[in-house]
C-alpha cells in the first residue's frame, strides 16, 4: 500500500474565471467526462477549439451547430497560439507531456483529466445554483472525495438559492444608496443573514424575506434606542 506524499498535493488559489469570448483548447472530448467538461466551457462562454477524431456525439452536434470549432488533427504546439486555457481528456501521456510543456512555455493554464502531474489548474467538483456556484477541490489528491463532498453540499443548497441570490442582487443598489459606507453596509447584510433572511426566503419567498430587510432598514433609520 502506498501513501501519498506532500509533493502530490497541489496547493491552489480558488478563482472563478471569466472565459466569455476567450479561446480555449480541448484535446480529446471522448466519453461522458470529456463531453461534460467541454460543455462546461461552452456554458461559460468560451470559444472552444476541439482537437479530436471521434468526440462524444453531443460535441459533434455542438460543432454542427457552430458552438465550437472541431479539428480532426493531431496536437501541434501551434494549436496553443492565442489560447487562454487547455483541457485534455486524452489518456496518451506522451501527447499530454508535450502539450503541457508547450503550454508552460506560453503561460497557459492546463487541466488534464486524471493526470495531475500535467495540471497547472485543478478542475473542481461543482454545485451550480446560478448565480450561486460552489466549487470543491481536494488539491488533486482525490477526485472521488471531491465528488462525494459535492453531493453532500448539493443537498444543502436548494434550487431556490439561485433565486435568493438574484433577489438580493436587486437590493444591492438601493441599500448602497441608503447606507453609503462600506463597513456599515457589510454589517447590515451580515445582520440580515444572522436574522434568518435566507431561511425566510426559502420558506416563504421574496415577500417574506423583504419584511425582514425592510424592518432592518427601518431600525437603522430610527437609530439606537428607538421603539
C-alpha positions in Angstrom: 0.0 0.0 0.0 1.4 3.4 -1.0 0.8 6.6 0.9 0.5 10.0 -0.9 3.3 12.4 -0.2 3.1 16.1 0.4 4.6 16.6 -3.1 1.4 15.1 -4.6 -0.8 17.8 -3.1 -1.3 20.8 -5.3 -1.8 24.0 -3.3 -4.2 26.1 -5.3 -5.7 29.6 -5.3 -9.5 29.3 -5.7 -10.7 31.6 -8.5 -13.7 31.8 -10.9 -12.6 32.6 -14.4 -14.5 34.8 -16.9 -14.0 32.9 -20.1 -16.6 34.7 -22.2 -15.3 35.1 -25.7 -11.9 33.8 -24.7 -10.3 31.0 -26.8 -9.8 27.6 -25.1 -8.4 24.3 -26.5 -9.8 20.9 -25.8 -7.9 17.7 -26.6 -10.0 14.6 -26.8 -13.6 15.1 -25.8 -14.4 11.4 -25.9 -16.9 9.9 -23.4 -19.1 11.5 -20.8 -16.3 13.2 -18.9 -14.9 14.9 -21.9 -18.4 16.0 -23.1 -19.3 17.3 -19.6 -16.2 19.4 -19.2 -16.3 20.7 -22.7 -19.9 21.6 -22.3 -19.0 23.5 -19.1 -16.5 25.6 -21.1 -19.2 26.3 -23.7 -21.7 27.3 -20.9 -19.1 29.7 -19.5 -19.0 31.4 -22.9 -15.5 30.2 -24.0 -14.6 30.0 -27.7 -13.7 26.3 -27.9 -11.5 24.6 -30.4 -11.7 20.8 -30.2 -9.0 18.5 -31.4 -10.5 15.1 -31.7 -11.1 12.3 -34.2 -14.1 10.8 -32.6 -15.5 13.1 -29.9 -18.7 12.4 -28.0 -21.8 12.7 -30.2 -23.0 15.7 -28.1 -19.9 17.6 -29.0 -20.3 16.7 -32.7 -23.7 18.2 -32.5 -22.3 21.3 -30.9 -19.8 21.6 -33.7 -22.5 21.2 -36.3 -24.5 23.9 -34.6 -21.5 26.2 -34.7 -21.0 26.3 -31.0 -17.4 25.1 -31.2 -14.6 24.6 -33.8 -13.8 20.9 -34.4 -10.5 19.9 -36.0 -9.7 16.3 -36.8 -6.0 16.8 -36.3 -3.2 15.6 -34.0 -2.0 18.1 -31.4 0.8 20.6 -32.5 2.3 23.3 -30.4 0.9 26.0 -32.8 -2.6 24.9 -31.8 -1.9 26.8 -28.5 -1.4 30.2 -30.1 -3.8 32.7 -28.5 -5.4 30.1 -26.1 -6.2 31.1 -22.5 -6.9 27.6 -21.2 -6.4 24.0 -22.3 -8.3 20.9 -21.2 -7.2 17.4 -22.2 -9.2 14.3 -21.7 -6.6 12.2 -23.5 -5.0 9.1 -21.9 -1.9 9.4 -24.0 0.8 10.6 -21.6 3.3 11.4 -24.4 0.9 13.8 -26.0 -0.1 15.4 -22.7 3.5 15.8 -21.7 4.3 17.6 -24.9 1.2 19.8 -24.7 1.9 20.7 -21.1 5.5 21.7 -21.8 4.4 23.8 -24.7 1.6 25.4 -22.7 4.0 26.2 -19.8 6.3 28.0 -22.2 3.4 30.1 -23.3 2.0 30.8 -19.8 -1.3 28.9 -20.5 -3.1 27.1 -17.7 -3.8 23.4 -18.3 -6.0 20.7 -16.8 -5.5 17.1 -17.8 -8.1 14.6 -16.6 -6.6 12.0 -14.2 -3.0 13.0 -14.8 -2.4 15.8 -12.3 1.4 15.9 -13.0 0.4 17.7 -16.2 -2.0 20.1 -14.5 -1.4 23.7 -13.7 -5.1 24.1 -13.0 -7.4 21.8 -11.0 -11.0 21.3 -12.2 -13.2 21.3 -9.1 -16.4 19.5 -8.3 -19.2 22.0 -8.8 -22.6 22.6 -7.3 -24.4 25.1 -9.5 -27.5 27.1 -8.5 -26.9 30.1 -10.8 -25.8 32.6 -10.0 -24.7 30.7 -6.9 -21.8 28.4 -7.7 -19.9 26.3 -5.1 -16.6 24.6 -6.1 -14.8 21.9 -4.2 -11.3 20.6 -4.6 -9.1 18.1 -2.7 -6.0 19.7 -4.3 -5.8 17.0 -6.9 -5.4 14.2 -4.3 -8.9 12.5 -4.6 -11.4 13.5 -7.3 -13.7 10.8 -5.8 -13.8 12.5 -2.4 -14.4 15.9 -4.1 -17.4 14.3 -5.9 -18.7 12.8 -2.7 -18.5 16.2 -0.9 -20.2 17.8 -3.9 -23.2 15.5 -3.5 -23.4 16.4 0.2 -23.2 20.1 -0.5 -25.8 19.9 -3.2 -28.2 18.5 -0.6 -27.6 21.7 1.5 -28.2 24.1 -1.4 -31.8 24.0 -2.7 -32.5 25.2 -6.2 -34.2 28.3 -4.8 -30.7 29.5 -3.6 -30.2 31.0 -7.1 -33.5 32.9 -6.8 -32.4 34.2 -3.5 -29.1 35.5 -4.9 -30.8 37.2 -7.7 -33.3 38.8 -5.4 -30.5 40.1 -3.1 -28.8 41.5 -6.2 -31.8 43.7 -6.8 -31.4 45.2 -3.4 -27.6 46.0 -3.6 -28.0 49.4 -5.2 -31.0 50.6 -3.0 -29.2 49.5 0.1 -25.9 51.1 -1.0 -27.8 54.4 -1.5 -29.3 54.2 2.0 -26.0 53.0 3.6 -23.1 54.5 1.6 -20.3 53.5 4.0 -19.0 50.0 3.0 -18.2 48.8 6.5 -21.7 49.8 7.8 -23.3 48.2 4.8 -21.4 45.0 5.3 -22.6 44.9 8.9 -26.2 45.4 7.7 -26.0 42.5 5.3 -24.4 40.2 7.8 -27.0 41.1 10.4 -29.7 40.2 7.9 -28.2 36.7 7.4 -27.9 36.2 11.1 -31.6 37.2 11.5 -32.8 34.3 9.3 -33.2 36.1 5.9 -32.0 33.0 3.9 -34.4 30.7 5.7 -37.3 33.1 5.4 -36.8 33.4 1.7 -36.5 29.7 1.2 -39.7 29.1 3.2 -41.8 32.0 2.1 -40.3 33.6 -0.9 -39.3 37.2 -1.7 -42.3 38.8 0.1 -41.5 37.1 3.4 -37.8 38.0 3.1 -38.5 41.6 2.2 -40.3 42.0 5.5 -37.0 41.3 7.4 -35.0 43.5 5.1 -37.4 46.5 5.4 -37.5 46.0 9.2 -33.7 46.2 9.4 -33.7 49.4 7.2 -36.4 51.0 9.4 -34.5 50.1 12.6 -31.3 51.5 11.2 -33.0 54.8 10.2 -34.7 55.1 13.6 -31.3 54.8 15.3 -30.3 53.2 18.7 -32.9 53.1 21.4 -35.9 53.7 19.1 -39.1 51.8 19.9 
